[in-house]
């Protein structure tokens, strides 16, 4: 998070600063809340004959489609 944004966090915020000097412009922050996330995983299938006829998959990419805070 930008340091200027971290300074403005309210006291009751679930986000807290873990390291103000993470780098020149950003502070490292942590939060403790439940979130709901939808991912898109792209897999590549290996040749079946290489794996005794059983397909094997490797992860090509991960994309976050949506992330929402759980507000119960």
Secondary structure, DSSP 4 states (H G I P E B T S, - for coil): -BHHHHHT--TT-SEEEEETTSSSSB-EEEE---EEEEEEEEEEEPPGGGGTT---EEEEEEEEEEEEE---
